Amino acid sequence: MTLVLGFAAVNTGNNLLYLIVAALLAFMASSGFAGKRNIEGYQLDLSAPDEIYAGSATLLTLRIHNPRRFLPAFLLRVELDDTSVLLPYLPAQSSGSVTLPYRPMRRGQNRIKEMRISSPFPVAFFVRRHSFVLDGDILAFPAPRPLPYLLSASGKEAHRPGPSSARRGNQGVVAGIFDYTGSEPLKRIHWRLSARHDSLKVKELESDASEPVIIVPAELPGATWEERLSGAAWLIDRTLRSGRPVGLRLGSSLLAPGSGRDHKLKLLRALAFADAD
């Protein structure tokens, strides 16, 4: 429309058209300047949860600080990969936070190189975008993979995820599946598994007072190294939940058994950077 009126003003010499075109050009210039200022000059700080697993969705928190003294921000849309979140208003010299879904595709360090901010402000004729360079890595642990109980033809388990010194008990986590002999209490019968067999199956439970567990990923079942690490991550969480201390052996390196959340994260970090022997 501005170009059409401009050509009409030149061809006709109409002063009113010149004034209209000048007003439109001034509006375009001022709105462009305001829109550019609206998406620039922010300070971004990206933070992530301390427990993230490869292939699993999580939420990242992006803190946006507006250092300008007088100018607030309007209609900021933060974009990460294929997702976006709208921050409607951010006052001057203040900070706001948005959460963005994120799915790391591999274990180890996942780098997010940039974050984009766009806005239709002040008028929705154009959507302006600006990219912000980020210097942050997202650490992802191996995706937990439950280890199945491998049963032999007699119904006894061929592999038990834990030390051979683990003791049977009436409390604790499931250590294996066995045939019902008649001496076990009825509450230990695994009814769902028994329905798929010709005989009753019972759950063997490890005592909560069992010896510490040393997990060796190289000795766990799995077709690939990644599957063994995933099984180790599942075992770490499962065993610590039962109250048993857990250690980890990777090659010639041994992480001593321990318990608690900090120790769990320490073991998972070791798995995140573990290389195949």
C-alpha positions in Angstrom: 0.0 0.0 0.0 2.8 2.4 0.8 4.5 1.7 -2.5 1.2 2.2 -4.4 0.6 5.5 -2.7 4.2 6.6 -3.4 3.9 5.9 -7.1 0.5 7.8 -7.1 2.0 10.8 -5.3 4.9 11.0 -7.8 2.7 10.7 -10.8 0.0 13.1 -9.6 2.1 15.5 -7.6 -0.6 15.5 -4.9 0.7 17.0 -1.7 -1.8 15.1 0.4 -0.5 11.8 -1.0 3.0 12.9 -0.2 2.0 13.5 3.4 0.3 10.2 3.7 3.3 8.3 2.2 5.6 10.2 4.6 3.5 9.2 7.6 3.4 5.6 6.4 7.2 5.5 5.9 7.7 7.0 9.3 5.4 4.4 10.9 7.3 1.6 9.1 10.7 2.9 10.3 9.6 3.5 13.9 7.8 0.1 14.2 10.9 -1.6 12.7 13.2 0.0 15.1 10.9 -0.8 18.1 10.5 -4.4 17.0 14.3 -4.8 16.6 14.9 -3.4 20.0 12.2 -5.6 21.5 14.1 -8.9 20.7 17.7 -7.8 21.4 19.8 -7.1 24.4 18.7 -9.8 26.8 20.8 -12.0 29.1 19.9 -15.7 29.0 20.7 -18.3 31.6 19.7 -21.9 30.9 19.4 -24.5 33.7 18.5 -28.2 33.6 17.5 -30.8 36.2 20.3 -32.8 37.7 18.8 -36.1 36.6 18.1 -36.4 32.9 18.0 -39.6 30.8 18.8 -40.0 27.1 15.6 -40.3 25.1 13.3 -39.1 27.9 11.6 -35.7 27.8 12.5 -33.2 30.4 11.9 -29.5 31.1 14.7 -26.9 30.9 14.3 -23.5 32.6 15.4 -20.4 30.7 15.8 -17.2 32.8 15.6 -14.0 30.7 16.9 -10.8 32.2 15.9 -7.5 30.7 18.8 -5.0 31.6 17.2 -2.0 29.9 16.5 0.9 32.2 13.1 2.0 30.8 12.0 -0.3 27.9 9.9 -3.3 28.8 9.6 -6.3 26.5 6.4 -7.5 24.8 5.3 -10.8 23.3 8.6 -12.6 23.4 8.4 -16.1 22.0 11.3 -18.3 23.0 12.1 -21.1 20.5 14.1 -24.2 21.0 14.2 -26.8 18.2 10.6 -27.3 17.2 9.0 -26.0 20.4 8.3 -22.5 21.6 6.9 -20.7 24.7 5.4 -17.2 24.9 6.5 -14.7 27.5 3.8 -11.9 27.2 5.5 -9.2 29.2 8.9 -8.5 30.8 9.3 -5.2 32.7 12.5 -3.2 32.4 15.4 -4.2 34.7 13.7 -7.5 35.8 13.8 -11.2 35.0 11.4 -13.8 33.9 11.5 -17.5 33.4 10.0 -20.0 30.9 10.2 -23.8 30.8 10.9 -25.6 27.5 10.5 -29.3 26.8 13.7 -30.9 25.7 14.7 -34.5 24.8 18.4 -35.4 24.7 19.0 -38.1 22.1 22.2 -39.6 23.4 23.9 -40.1 26.7 26.8 -37.8 27.7 27.0 -34.1 26.9 24.3 -32.7 24.6 25.1 -29.1 23.5 22.5 -26.5 22.9 24.3 -23.9 20.8 21.6 -21.3 20.4 18.2 -20.1 21.5 15.9 -18.0 19.3 13.6 -15.2 20.4 10.9 -13.9 18.1 8.1 -11.3 18.4 5.4 -9.7 16.3 5.6 -6.5 18.3 4.6 -3.7 17.7 2.3 -4.7 14.8 1.9 -8.2 13.5 2.9 -7.4 9.9 6.3 -8.9 10.5 7.7 -11.4 12.9 11.3 -10.6 13.8 13.8 -13.2 15.2 17.1 -13.0 17.0 19.5 -15.8 17.9 21.3 -15.9 21.2 24.5 -18.0 21.5 24.5 -20.3 24.5 27.5 -21.9 26.2 26.0 -24.8 28.0 25.9 -28.6 27.9 23.1 -30.8 29.1 24.4 -34.0 30.7 22.2 -37.0 29.9 22.5 -40.4 31.7 21.9 -43.7 29.9 18.2 -44.5 29.5 17.2 -47.1 32.2 16.4 -50.5 30.7 14.8 -53.1 33.0 16.8 -56.3 33.1 14.5 -59.3 32.6 14.8 -62.3 34.9 16.4 -65.0 32.8 14.8 -68.4 33.8 16.2 -71.8 33.0 14.1 -74.7 32.0 13.6 -75.7 35.6 12.2 -72.3 36.4 15.3 -71.1 38.4 16.8 -67.9 37.4 19.9 -68.1 35.3 21.0 -64.5 36.1 20.4 -62.4 39.1 21.2 -58.7 39.0 23.0 -58.4 42.3 25.7 -60.2 44.3 25.6 -63.9 45.0 25.7 -63.1 48.7 22.2 -61.5 48.7 20.0 -63.2 51.2 16.4 -64.3 50.8 13.9 -62.6 53.0 10.3 -61.6 53.4 10.9 -57.9 52.7 12.8 -56.0 50.1 13.0 -56.0 46.3 12.2 -58.9 44.0 15.4 -61.0 43.4 13.9 -63.7 41.2 11.1 -66.0 40.2 10.8 -69.6 41.4 8.3 -72.5 41.4 5.9 -72.6 44.3 6.8 -75.4 46.7 4.0 -75.0 49.2 6.1 -73.6 52.0 6.1 -70.0 50.7 3.3 -67.6 52.0 0.5 -66.9 49.5 1.3 -63.2 49.4 4.6 -64.0 47.6 2.8 -65.8 44.7 3.2 -64.0 41.4 -0.3 -64.4 40.1 0.2 -62.6 36.8 3.2 -64.7 35.9 1.5 -67.9 37.2 -1.4 -67.3 34.8 1.0 -67.7 31.9 2.5 -71.0 33.2 1.2 -74.4 34.1 2.5 -74.0 37.7 2.4 -71.4 40.4 5.4 -69.0 40.5 6.6 -67.2 43.6 8.8 -64.1 44.1 12.1 -64.4 45.9 12.7 -61.2 47.9 16.2 -59.9 48.9 16.6 -59.0 52.5 17.0 -55.2 53.1 20.1 -56.1 55.2 22.0 -57.6 52.2 25.6 -56.9 51.4 26.6 -54.0 49.2 26.2 -54.5 45.5 29.0 -53.9 43.0 27.5 -53.4 39.5 29.7 -54.4 36.6 28.1 -53.2 33.3 30.4 -55.4 31.2 28.9 -58.5 32.8 25.2 -57.5 32.4 23.0 -58.9 29.6 22.7 -56.8 26.5 23.5 -57.0 22.8 25.4 -53.7 22.8 27.5 -51.6 25.2 24.7 -49.0 25.3 22.2 -51.7 26.4 24.5 -52.8 29.2 24.9 -49.3 30.4 21.1 -48.8 30.3 20.7 -52.0 32.4 23.3 -50.7 34.9 21.4 -47.4 35.2 18.2 -49.3 36.0 20.0 -51.5 38.5 21.5 -48.5 40.3 18.1 -46.9 40.8 16.4 -50.1 41.7 19.0 -51.2 44.2 19.4 -47.9 45.9 15.6 -47.7 46.3 15.8 -51.0 48.3 18.2 -49.4 50.7 21.3 -51.3 49.7 24.7 -49.6 49.1 25.8 -49.7 45.4 29.2 -49.5 43.8 30.3 -49.5 40.2 33.1 -51.2 38.3 34.1 -49.8 34.9 37.2 -51.5 33.6 39.9 -51.2 36.2 38.1 -48.3 37.9 36.0 -49.0 41.0 33.6 -46.6 42.6 33.1 -47.7 46.2 29.6 -48.6 47.4 27.5 -45.9 48.9 24.0 -44.6 49.1 22.0 -41.4 48.9 21.1 -39.2 45.9 24.5 -37.6 45.5 26.1 -41.0 45.3 23.5 -42.1 42.7 24.2 -39.1 40.5 27.9 -39.8 40.8 27.4 -43.4 39.5 25.1 -42.2 36.7 27.7 -39.6 35.6 30.3 -42.3 35.4 28.0 -44.3 33.2 27.3 -41.3 31.0 31.0 -41.0 30.1 31.8 -44.7 30.2 33.5 -46.1 27.1 33.5 -49.8 26.1 36.5 -51.8 27.2 
